[in-house]
Amino acid sequence: MRGTQILTVLVALGLVVGAVPGGALASASTGGDATDIGTDGAAPTGIDASTVSAQTDGNTTNGNASGSDDGNATDGASRATVGQQLATIIAVTDDEVSGDVDASSFDAALEDANESERAAILAERSAALRERADGVVADQREARVAYEDAEIDRGEFAQRLAVLSGQARTVDRGFERVADGADDVSGIELRAAGYNQSANADARERLTRVTGTGASALLAQYTGESAGEFSLEVDGGVSIEVESDDGERSREIEREQPGDGTFEVNQSEALTAATEQLSTDADGEWTLRSTDRDEDDGYYEFEFTFFGPETTGEADVSVDGQTGEVFEFEEETEPRERDDGDDAADETPLSISIANGTAEPNATVTLRVTAAAEPVEGATVELGDRAAGTTDADGRIEVTLPDDDEVDIEVADGEREGELELTLGADDDRDDRDDDFAERFSVSGSVENGTVDVSVTYDSEAVEDVSVSVDGDRVGTTGANGTLSFDAPTEDEFDVTLVKGDFEAEIEFEVGSDGTIATGDIDVDDESGDEADVDDESGDDADDENLSIAVVSGDPAPGATATVEVTDAAGEPVEGATVEVGGEAAGTTDADGRIDVTLPDDDEVGIEVEDGDREGELEFEFAADDDDAEDESDESEGDNAETEDESDDEAEDDTDDDDDEEGDDDDDEEDDE
């Protein structure tokens, strides 16, 4: 590991010298014992903590002031210092190296394992990745709190966001590797091992809070891949704007969703709110490319592309369905590359927008087709494979959407074309996966001479080691051929329960008059262990998810006061959670999920939180006082020889006592017999 760290530092130094812009390198030269890095590519003569600190302090101390390490940044903007770039490269590179080592070990373990072992490895790896993903999200939240409380300045905050973005990418690549490995393993083996694809998808979704366009652009600047300025704002979330010297621009807004999950704003109003958030450019136009409506969480999602003579770009905007507020926003634009002689007018794509109505199955809506913000008359419109007509003088056309979950709308006007993807119904990937699993999972049975034969298969392959129970009584386990025989029940109808690890399914069997067995409904549990088609009587629901506790302010130590924050599995603050410190009630969390607590003067402290059925715990272990530890060490050394002499005698006595006890136990067993 030490060799890996040294390699990381060497790589980082090389990257800084070779990749950091010359202007930034020149600004780092402070003379004396500080780092001396010139613009001629020479290796640095020395880098120490004081140099990095000095360079870090060149940025502003709060989000509303302006600052720059080289004096060239505009008001309210900052630039990454060389010291910050070096620290970022070391941190990100070290994380990538560790990720590669873990990936190699993971691949080797999969290669030498059978299918059930591979499923267990995938489940274990997934759980570790989910834990790390939640840790990265929590670290970002703590960094934001530290910035809000003026504990770190803008440059330090931006650097942390950059490092966390790199770490999140490493975790996401780990999820990709796990998903690839899961493709070659039976679905029933994965479920038996507790592999949860839905939980993995949710964790990756949470990671997008850390890997947005703004954070990614910060990472590029803090690793020297690009040079430019950035600005940050914290107001109920994080707003990042980054502009590189070569004309690339990234904007990002990440806030908590404000609504209650209902829809009070129609799609047209939400689209207006999303469009108002986009950057303006008189020489180009934003084109709506897709719309989505998340029924579960209550928000609209829009995707746009930008096309102009000099610039292209794309943007994703999420609008709350109840309040109509934009709470997630990502936008990227960059200089356009085109060949000489291209006719911009012919290349301008057609834009399709919903001028009136809401995109739902069978709904009638008015579409509007434009090009460079001007209406297009006579454009042909197709819904899926069906021709819908042509637009009027105002570029409008009224269409009836199909009775489907989604539809692709295509328009054409001469050489110009446009496309819009509309999501009309609920899109639940988990339900799709469960339906796919149910189709591939099969149970059949037959009865002859009072004996029932049951066969369990997945993808037409036998499934062994499945525990089978009939009307609650276990009757055996399937063999290598996936079958099991047992005495037929006296009733014409009976329920069979199949269990393998975390997988469970219930099947209704009915014995016909001719002795054949008909298989009724098969209720297969979803990935979380709850039956998809049956009410969950176990009480396991969202309230049973664990709570997380993090120290967001203060230095935990015996007798110290610290601020802790309580969040749920989605990283949202939990208000009103009861908190106990060392077994004593400390109060309840506020609207931000926070509470100030005083830690007892003990070596070990436990903080427990509770909100309904949800619970969480955080434990601290503090090192003993050094003087006490030395005194104890001296005493133990003085008694060492005596202890060793006594231990030999005690060992012999213990052996004799053990022999006597074993003899007594044998006598007792004989008496019992």
C-alpha distance (Angstrom), angle and dihedral (degrees) to the residues before:
residue distance angle dihedral
M1 . . .
R2 3.83 . .
G3 3.79 89.0 .
T4 3.80 89.7 52.1
Q5 3.81 91.6 51.5
I6 3.81 91.9 49.8
L7 3.80 89.8 49.4
T8 3.81 89.0 49.7
V9 3.80 91.8 53.6
L10 3.82 92.1 47.8
V11 3.80 91.6 49.2
A12 3.80 90.3 47.5
L13 3.79 92.5 51.2
G14 3.77 90.5 49.8
L15 3.78 92.4 48.8
V16 3.79 92.9 49.1
V17 3.80 93.6 49.0
G18 3.78 93.5 44.0
A19 3.80 102.8 35.3
V20 3.80 109.6 30.5
P21 3.82 111.4 97.2
G22 3.78 116.2 -101.8
G23 3.80 93.6 -117.8
A24 3.76 92.0 56.0
L25 3.79 91.4 46.4
A26 3.76 92.1 51.7
S27 3.80 91.8 50.7
A28 3.80 90.5 58.1
S29 3.78 94.5 64.9
T30 3.81 105.8 105.7
G31 3.79 102.0 159.0
G32 3.80 129.3 -132.3
D33 3.78 114.1 55.0
A34 3.78 93.0 -20.6
T35 3.77 123.9 106.8
D36 3.77 113.9 -65.6
I37 3.77 108.5 -155.7
G38 3.74 118.6 160.8
T39 3.76 132.9 -169.1
D40 3.79 94.1 -109.7
G41 3.82 94.0 81.6
A42 3.80 94.6 -106.6
A43 3.77 116.6 156.3
P44 3.83 116.0 -100.7
T45 3.80 114.5 -96.6
G46 3.80 93.8 -145.6
I47 3.77 142.0 -15.4
D48 3.77 122.7 -164.8
A49 3.78 137.7 167.5
S50 3.81 93.9 -97.5
T51 3.79 91.2 56.5
V52 3.78 93.0 50.2
S53 3.80 89.9 47.1
A54 3.77 92.5 50.1
Q55 3.78 91.7 50.0
T56 3.78 91.4 46.9
D57 3.79 91.5 52.6
G58 3.77 89.0 58.1
N59 3.81 88.8 84.0
T60 3.78 125.9 76.6
T61 3.77 124.0 -78.9
N62 3.78 95.8 -135.6
G63 3.75 138.8 31.3
N64 3.81 96.8 -112.1
A65 3.79 99.7 54.2
S66 3.76 127.0 76.8
G67 3.76 126.4 -120.4
S68 3.76 145.2 154.3
D69 3.74 137.7 -176.8
D70 3.79 92.1 -134.9
G71 3.77 101.6 32.8
N72 3.80 93.4 -120.0
A73 3.81 98.2 101.2
T74 3.76 119.3 106.6
D75 3.78 122.6 -117.0
G76 3.78 111.4 -65.6
A77 3.81 92.8 13.7
S78 3.80 133.3 103.2
R79 3.78 139.4 -165.5
A80 3.79 129.8 -141.3
T81 3.81 113.4 -103.1
V82 3.79 123.2 -134.8
G83 3.80 91.1 -113.7
Q84 3.78 91.0 53.8
Q85 3.78 91.0 46.7
L86 3.78 91.0 52.2
A87 3.80 93.0 48.6
T88 3.80 90.9 46.9
I89 3.80 94.0 49.9
I90 3.80 91.4 49.3
A91 3.80 92.6 49.1
V92 3.81 95.8 44.5
T93 3.80 94.9 42.6
D94 3.80 92.3 48.1
D95 3.79 89.4 50.4
E96 3.80 91.8 49.5
V97 3.81 91.8 49.3
S98 3.82 90.5 50.5
G99 3.79 89.1 48.0
D100 3.80 91.4 51.9
V101 3.81 91.0 49.9
D102 3.81 90.7 50.8
A103 3.81 90.2 47.3
S104 3.80 92.0 52.4
S105 3.80 91.8 49.9
F106 3.79 89.8 47.0
D107 3.82 92.9 51.2
A108 3.81 91.9 47.5
A109 3.81 91.7 50.6
L110 3.81 91.8 50.6
E111 3.78 92.6 48.6
D112 3.81 94.1 56.5
A113 3.83 96.6 42.5
N114 3.79 134.3 89.6
E115 3.78 120.3 -125.4
S116 3.81 98.7 -87.2
E117 3.81 90.1 45.1
R118 3.80 90.4 50.3
A119 3.79 89.6 52.1
A120 3.81 90.4 52.2
I121 3.82 91.1 48.4
L122 3.81 91.0 50.0
A123 3.81 91.8 49.0
E124 3.79 92.5 49.3
R125 3.79 92.9 46.4
S126 3.81 91.0 48.2
A127 3.79 92.1 52.7
A128 3.81 90.9 50.5
L129 3.81 91.4 49.3
R130 3.81 92.2 48.7
E131 3.79 90.2 51.8
R132 3.80 90.9 49.8
A133 3.80 91.8 46.5
D134 3.79 91.1 53.7
G135 3.80 88.8 47.5
V136 3.81 91.5 54.8
V137 3.82 91.3 49.2
A138 3.81 90.3 48.3
D139 3.82 90.8 49.4
Q140 3.79 90.2 53.6
R141 3.80 90.5 51.2
E142 3.81 91.1 49.4
A143 3.81 90.7 49.8
R144 3.80 90.1 52.3
V145 3.81 91.2 50.6
A146 3.81 91.0 48.6
Y147 3.81 89.7 51.7
E148 3.80 92.1 47.5
D149 3.80 89.6 51.0
A150 3.86 90.9 49.2
E151 3.81 91.1 -118.1
I152 3.83 89.8 128.2
D153 3.80 130.4 25.7
R154 3.77 129.1 -123.0
G155 3.79 94.9 -91.5
E156 3.80 93.3 51.3
F157 3.80 91.0 46.8
A158 3.80 92.1 49.7
Q159 3.79 90.6 47.9
R160 3.81 91.5 52.3
L161 3.79 90.1 50.0
A162 3.81 89.4 50.9
V163 3.82 93.6 49.4
L164 3.81 92.2 46.3
S165 3.80 90.0 49.9
G166 3.81 89.1 55.6
Q167 3.80 92.0 46.7
A168 3.79 91.0 48.7
R169 3.80 90.0 53.9
T170 3.79 90.1 53.6
V171 3.80 90.6 51.6
D172 3.80 91.6 47.1
R173 3.80 90.8 52.3
G174 3.80 86.8 53.2
F175 3.80 89.7 55.6
E176 3.80 89.6 49.6
R177 3.80 90.5 53.6
V178 3.81 90.9 48.7
A179 3.81 91.5 49.8
D180 3.81 90.7 50.9
G181 3.81 90.0 50.8
A182 3.80 91.8 48.4
D183 3.81 90.9 56.6
D184 3.81 89.0 71.5
V185 3.81 96.8 47.9
S186 3.81 127.6 82.6
G187 3.78 113.3 -100.7
I188 3.79 92.8 -130.8
E189 3.81 91.5 52.5
L190 3.79 89.3 50.9
R191 3.78 92.0 51.8
A192 3.77 91.9 44.9
A193 3.81 88.9 55.1
G194 3.81 92.0 48.8
Y195 3.80 96.1 -108.9
N196 3.83 106.3 165.0
Q197 3.77 114.5 -163.1
S198 3.81 92.7 177.7
A199 3.81 92.0 54.9
N200 3.80 89.3 49.8
A201 3.80 90.9 51.8
D202 3.80 91.1 49.1
A203 3.81 91.2 50.5
R204 3.79 91.2 50.4
E205 3.79 89.3 49.5
R206 3.80 89.8 54.0
L207 3.80 89.0 50.7
T208 3.80 90.2 60.8
R209 3.81 86.3 74.1
V210 3.79 86.6 68.2
T211 3.82 100.5 37.7
G212 3.79 101.4 50.1
T213 3.78 123.8 137.4
G214 3.79 93.3 -93.5
A215 3.80 94.5 49.4
S216 3.80 90.6 45.4
A217 3.80 90.4 51.6
L218 3.82 89.3 50.3
L219 3.80 89.1 51.4
A220 3.81 90.0 53.4
Q221 3.80 91.0 52.6
Y222 3.79 95.2 43.4
T223 3.80 91.6 51.1
G224 3.79 93.4 46.6
E225 3.80 95.5 -112.9
S226 3.79 89.8 123.6
A227 3.80 138.2 8.2
G228 3.76 128.0 -136.4
E229 3.78 146.8 94.0
F230 3.77 134.1 -65.4
S231 3.78 138.1 -169.3
L232 3.79 130.1 -160.5
E233 3.78 134.1 -160.6
V234 3.80 128.6 -176.1
D235 3.79 116.0 -161.0
G236 3.78 113.1 140.7
G237 3.80 87.0 -33.6
V238 3.78 139.8 2.9
S239 3.80 128.0 -66.0
I240 3.80 117.7 -169.6
E241 3.78 128.3 -174.7
V242 3.80 120.2 -178.9
E243 3.80 127.1 179.8
S244 3.78 120.4 -176.6
D245 3.78 125.2 -151.1
D246 3.82 90.9 -112.8
G247 3.82 93.0 60.8
E248 3.80 101.8 -96.6
R249 3.79 113.3 137.7
S250 3.80 130.8 -168.5
R251 3.80 129.2 -174.2
E252 3.78 127.5 -175.9
I253 3.81 136.2 176.8
E254 3.80 121.6 -173.3
R255 3.83 118.5 179.6
E256 3.77 136.2 150.9
Q257 3.80 112.6 -88.5
P258 3.81 104.5 -100.6
G259 3.82 102.3 -157.3
D260 3.79 134.1 82.3
G261 3.81 96.4 -117.4
T262 3.81 96.8 -93.2
F263 3.79 129.8 115.4
E264 3.80 115.8 -120.5
V265 3.81 96.4 142.4
N266 3.79 118.5 71.5
Q267 3.77 122.9 -131.7
S268 3.80 95.4 -103.1
E269 3.81 91.7 54.9
A270 3.80 90.8 46.8
L271 3.81 90.4 50.3
T272 3.80 90.0 52.3
A273 3.80 90.7 52.4
A274 3.81 90.6 48.4
T275 3.81 93.1 48.5
E276 3.81 92.6 50.0
Q277 3.80 89.2 59.3
L278 3.81 93.4 58.5
S279 3.79 122.6 98.8
T280 3.79 116.4 -101.6
D281 3.77 124.9 -125.5
A282 3.79 121.3 171.0
D283 3.80 91.3 -152.9
G284 3.81 97.7 55.8
E285 3.78 146.5 30.6
W286 3.77 137.8 -128.6
T287 3.80 111.7 -127.9
L288 3.81 123.1 -156.1
R289 3.79 108.8 -127.8
S290 3.81 105.2 171.9
T291 3.79 142.4 1.5
D292 3.77 129.4 -158.4
R293 3.79 134.5 -177.1
D294 3.81 117.0 -152.9
E295 3.80 104.7 -152.3
D296 3.80 94.6 -176.5
D297 3.82 97.8 54.7
G298 3.80 98.7 25.2
Y299 3.80 106.2 -121.1
Y300 3.80 142.7 113.9
E301 3.78 123.2 -125.6
F302 3.81 124.0 -158.4
E303 3.80 131.4 -172.9
F304 3.80 121.6 -157.1
T305 3.79 137.1 -177.7
F306 3.80 126.0 -156.8
F307 3.78 126.1 -143.1
G308 3.78 126.9 -178.2
P309 3.79 139.7 146.2
E310 3.80 91.8 -95.0
T311 3.80 105.3 15.4
T312 3.80 141.7 51.0
G313 3.79 129.7 -176.6
E314 3.78 150.7 144.7
A315 3.80 137.5 -133.7
D316 3.82 140.4 -168.5
V317 3.81 119.0 -156.0
S318 3.83 129.3 -174.9
V319 3.81 118.3 -161.7
D320 3.80 124.1 -168.1
G321 3.79 111.6 -117.1
Q322 3.81 95.9 -142.0
T323 3.82 103.7 40.3
G324 3.79 101.0 24.4
E325 3.82 90.4 -131.3
V326 3.79 123.5 144.0
F327 3.81 106.8 -122.4
E328 3.81 101.6 164.7
F329 3.78 124.1 38.0
E330 3.81 134.4 165.2
E331 3.79 125.5 176.0
E332 3.79 132.6 172.2
T333 3.81 128.1 -178.5
E334 3.79 130.5 174.5
P335 3.80 138.8 173.1
R336 3.78 111.8 -77.2
E337 3.76 120.6 -115.3
R338 3.79 114.0 -147.0
D339 3.75 139.4 153.6
D340 3.79 121.4 -105.5
G341 3.75 112.7 -94.2
D342 3.81 96.5 30.5
D343 3.79 111.9 146.6
A344 3.81 105.7 -130.1
A345 3.80 92.1 -161.7
D346 3.80 92.7 57.4
E347 3.81 91.7 46.3
T348 3.79 96.0 49.7
P349 3.82 106.3 113.5
L350 3.77 122.5 -134.9
S351 3.77 116.9 -108.2
I352 3.81 122.3 -143.7
S353 3.78 120.9 -161.1
I354 3.80 135.3 172.2
A355 3.80 103.4 -113.7
N356 3.80 94.8 179.8
G357 3.80 136.7 6.9
T358 3.78 136.7 25.5
A359 3.79 124.4 -81.3
E360 3.82 105.1 -113.8
P361 3.81 133.8 135.7
N362 3.84 110.4 -72.3
A363 3.82 91.6 1.9
T364 3.80 121.4 142.4
V365 3.80 113.0 -132.1
T366 3.79 137.7 170.4
L367 3.77 116.2 -121.6
R368 3.81 125.0 -161.2
V369 3.81 123.7 -156.4
T370 3.81 120.0 -157.7
A371 3.79 139.7 166.9
A372 3.80 119.4 -155.9
A373 3.83 86.9 -9.0
E374 3.84 91.8 -57.8
P375 3.84 120.5 116.1
V376 3.80 116.3 -108.5
E377 3.80 116.0 -139.9
G378 3.79 120.8 -156.2
A379 3.82 97.1 18.1
T380 3.82 112.2 153.9
V381 3.79 115.1 -123.8
E382 3.81 127.4 -156.0
L383 3.81 128.1 -173.3
G384 3.77 106.0 -156.6
D385 3.80 103.7 -50.2
R386 3.81 94.1 -23.0
A387 3.81 123.9 97.8
A388 3.82 111.1 -129.6
G389 3.82 101.8 -176.7
T390 3.80 136.4 -106.2
T391 3.81 133.5 -58.2
D392 3.82 123.4 -101.6
A393 3.80 127.8 -125.7
D394 3.81 90.2 -74.7
G395 3.81 91.5 50.8
R396 3.82 91.4 -108.4
I397 3.78 133.2 135.0
E398 3.78 132.2 172.6
V399 3.81 115.2 -134.8
T400 3.79 137.7 174.0
L401 3.77 112.6 -130.6
P402 3.82 119.1 -133.9
D403 3.80 125.8 -104.6
D404 3.78 93.0 -103.1
D405 3.80 141.9 104.4
E406 3.81 93.4 -107.1
V407 3.79 142.6 3.0
D408 3.81 136.3 -162.5
I409 3.79 115.4 -139.0
E410 3.80 117.2 -159.8
V411 3.82 127.3 -172.1
A412 3.78 131.2 -174.4
D413 3.79 136.2 -172.7
G414 3.77 112.3 177.1
E415 3.81 107.0 -58.5
R416 3.79 93.0 -14.2
E417 3.79 120.0 94.8
G418 3.77 139.9 178.1
E419 3.79 138.8 -175.2
L420 3.79 136.6 -162.0
E421 3.81 126.7 -170.4
L422 3.80 114.6 -152.6
T423 3.80 124.9 -167.3
L424 3.78 106.3 -150.9
G425 3.81 104.6 173.5
A426 3.77 138.6 30.5
D427 3.77 113.3 -62.9
D428 3.81 108.3 -154.7
D429 3.79 110.2 172.2
R430 3.79 91.1 -174.0
D431 3.80 91.7 58.0
D432 3.80 88.9 49.2
R433 3.80 90.5 53.0
D434 3.79 91.9 47.5
D435 3.81 91.3 49.6
D436 3.80 89.9 49.4
F437 3.80 90.8 49.8
A438 3.80 92.6 49.4
E439 3.79 90.5 51.7
R440 3.81 92.2 52.8
F441 3.80 95.7 42.4
S442 3.81 115.2 82.5
V443 3.81 136.0 -178.4
S444 3.80 123.2 -177.0
G445 3.77 134.3 172.8
S446 3.79 144.6 -172.3
V447 3.80 135.1 -172.2
E448 3.79 128.7 -146.4
N449 3.80 131.4 162.6
G450 3.78 92.1 -6.5
T451 3.81 94.4 -51.8
V452 3.80 125.7 113.5
D453 3.80 119.6 -149.4
V454 3.83 115.5 -160.5
S455 3.82 123.9 -169.6
V456 3.83 123.8 -164.8
T457 3.82 120.7 -165.1
Y458 3.79 138.8 167.2
D459 3.80 118.3 -162.4
S460 3.81 85.5 -5.8
E461 3.82 89.5 -61.6
A462 3.82 120.9 122.2
V463 3.81 115.9 -106.4
E464 3.81 114.2 -146.9
D465 3.81 132.4 -167.5
V466 3.81 93.3 38.4
S467 3.80 112.2 150.0
V468 3.82 110.8 -134.4
S469 3.81 125.2 -157.3
V470 3.81 127.2 -178.3
D471 3.80 116.8 -152.3
G472 3.81 88.5 -20.0
D473 3.82 97.2 -47.8
R474 3.80 117.8 109.9
V475 3.81 112.4 -125.1
G476 3.82 102.4 176.1
T477 3.81 148.0 -72.9
T478 3.79 130.7 -74.3
G479 3.79 116.3 -106.6
A480 3.79 131.6 -136.0
N481 3.81 90.0 -71.4
G482 3.83 91.1 53.9
T483 3.81 94.5 -114.2
L484 3.79 136.8 118.0
S485 3.80 132.6 -174.9
F486 3.80 125.0 -152.7
D487 3.80 140.1 158.3
A488 3.78 113.0 -74.8
P489 3.82 114.7 -111.7
T490 3.78 117.8 -115.3
E491 3.80 91.7 -121.7
D492 3.81 122.6 82.8
E493 3.81 90.1 -132.5
F494 3.80 127.3 45.7
D495 3.81 139.1 161.1
V496 3.79 122.6 -123.2
T497 3.81 121.7 -159.0
L498 3.80 119.9 -160.5
V499 3.80 120.5 -161.6
K500 3.78 130.3 179.7
G501 3.78 115.4 164.7
D502 3.81 107.0 -56.5
F503 3.80 92.5 -12.9
E504 3.78 120.2 99.5
A505 3.81 134.8 171.3
E506 3.79 134.8 173.9
I507 3.81 123.9 -149.4
E508 3.77 131.6 -173.3
F509 3.85 115.0 -139.2
E510 3.78 124.5 -165.8
V511 3.81 122.9 -168.8
G512 3.79 112.7 -140.8
S513 3.81 126.2 -143.5
D514 3.80 89.6 -104.2
G515 3.80 91.8 55.3
T516 3.80 96.2 -104.2
I517 3.81 120.8 130.3
A518 3.79 121.9 -128.7
T519 3.80 117.6 -156.5
G520 3.79 113.7 -136.2
D521 3.78 129.1 -170.5
I522 3.80 117.3 -19.4
D523 3.80 112.4 -149.6
V524 3.79 106.8 -160.9
D525 3.78 119.1 -170.9
D526 3.78 117.5 -119.9
E527 3.79 121.9 -122.7
S528 3.80 92.8 -83.1
G529 3.79 91.5 58.2
D530 3.81 96.1 -105.4
E531 3.79 119.0 121.9
A532 3.77 110.3 -109.6
D533 3.81 95.7 -146.6
V534 3.80 101.2 34.3
D535 3.82 130.8 67.8
D536 3.79 110.0 -102.2
E537 3.82 106.0 -113.7
S538 3.80 94.2 175.5
G539 3.79 92.2 79.5
D540 3.80 91.3 -126.6
D541 3.78 106.0 143.5
A542 3.77 140.2 124.9
D543 3.80 90.3 -59.3
D544 3.81 90.1 64.9
E545 3.78 94.4 60.7
N546 3.77 114.8 115.7
L547 3.78 121.6 -105.1
S548 3.80 122.7 -130.5
I549 3.81 125.1 -138.0
A550 3.79 123.4 -159.0
V551 3.79 133.2 174.5
V552 3.82 105.7 -125.1
S553 3.80 99.6 171.8
G554 3.78 135.1 23.5
D555 3.79 133.2 28.1
P556 3.83 112.6 -84.9
A557 3.80 109.5 -125.6
P558 3.82 136.6 134.5
G559 3.81 107.8 -67.2
A560 3.83 93.6 5.3
T561 3.81 126.5 131.8
A562 3.79 117.4 -127.5
T563 3.79 138.8 170.5
V564 3.80 115.5 -124.9
E565 3.78 127.8 -167.9
V566 3.81 124.7 -149.5
T567 3.81 118.8 -152.1
D568 3.79 136.0 173.5
A569 3.81 129.0 -124.7
A570 3.81 90.7 -79.7
G571 3.80 91.8 53.5
E572 3.82 93.4 -107.6
P573 3.84 119.5 141.6
V574 3.81 115.5 -105.4
E575 3.79 116.6 -138.3
G576 3.80 121.1 -154.6
A577 3.81 97.3 18.4
T578 3.81 112.0 153.4
V579 3.80 114.4 -122.8
E580 3.79 129.7 -156.3
V581 3.80 124.4 -172.2
G582 3.78 116.6 -162.2
G583 3.79 89.9 -15.9
E584 3.83 93.3 -53.3
A585 3.82 122.8 112.6
A586 3.82 111.8 -107.9
G587 3.83 101.2 177.0
T588 3.80 135.9 -104.5
T589 3.80 133.2 -58.2
D590 3.81 121.9 -100.1
A591 3.81 128.4 -127.4
D592 3.82 89.8 -73.5
G593 3.81 91.7 52.2
R594 3.82 91.0 -109.4
I595 3.78 137.0 129.2
D596 3.82 135.0 171.8
V597 3.80 112.7 -124.7
T598 3.79 134.5 -178.9
L599 3.79 113.8 -137.7
P600 3.82 117.2 -137.1
D601 3.79 120.3 -113.6
D602 3.81 94.0 -101.9
D603 3.79 136.2 118.2
E604 3.82 90.8 -122.9
V605 3.81 125.8 38.3
G606 3.79 130.1 179.8
I607 3.81 125.7 -161.4
E608 3.81 116.1 -162.0
V609 3.80 126.5 -172.1
E610 3.78 131.5 -171.6
D611 3.80 134.6 -172.7
G612 3.77 113.0 173.2
D613 3.79 106.8 -56.0
R614 3.79 92.4 -17.1
E615 3.78 119.6 99.1
G616 3.78 139.9 178.5
E617 3.78 138.6 -179.7
L618 3.80 137.2 -162.5
E619 3.81 123.3 -170.7
F620 3.81 129.8 -163.1
E621 3.80 127.2 -162.9
F622 3.78 115.3 -167.8
A623 3.80 122.6 -160.4
A624 3.80 116.8 -110.6
D625 3.81 119.2 -106.8
D626 3.82 110.4 -78.8
D627 3.85 94.3 -130.9
D628 3.79 91.3 51.1
A629 3.78 90.3 47.2
E630 3.83 91.1 52.1
D631 3.82 92.0 48.1
E632 3.78 90.5 50.0
S633 3.80 89.5 48.1
D634 3.83 92.2 51.7
E635 3.79 91.6 48.8
S636 3.78 92.2 48.6
E637 3.83 91.5 49.9
G638 3.83 91.8 50.4
D639 3.75 91.7 52.1
N640 3.77 94.6 41.7
A641 3.79 99.7 97.4
E642 3.77 92.3 44.7
T643 3.77 90.8 48.5
E644 3.78 92.3 51.6
D645 3.84 91.5 50.1
E646 3.77 91.4 48.6
S647 3.78 92.7 45.1
D648 3.82 92.3 60.8
D649 3.81 91.8 53.0
E650 3.81 91.4 44.0
A651 3.79 90.9 49.4
E652 3.81 90.9 54.7
D653 3.80 91.0 46.5
D654 3.81 90.5 48.2
T655 3.80 90.5 50.9
D656 3.81 91.4 51.6
D657 3.78 90.6 46.7
D658 3.80 91.4 48.9
D659 3.81 90.6 50.9
D660 3.80 90.2 50.2
E661 3.81 91.3 48.1
E662 3.79 92.4 48.7
G663 3.80 89.8 50.1
D664 3.79 91.0 50.1
D665 3.82 90.4 48.4
D666 3.80 90.8 52.0
D667 3.83 90.7 50.4
D668 3.80 90.3 49.5
E669 3.81 92.0 50.8
E670 3.82 91.0 50.2
D671 3.82 90.5 49.8
D672 3.82 89.9 50.6
E673 3.78 91.4 51.6
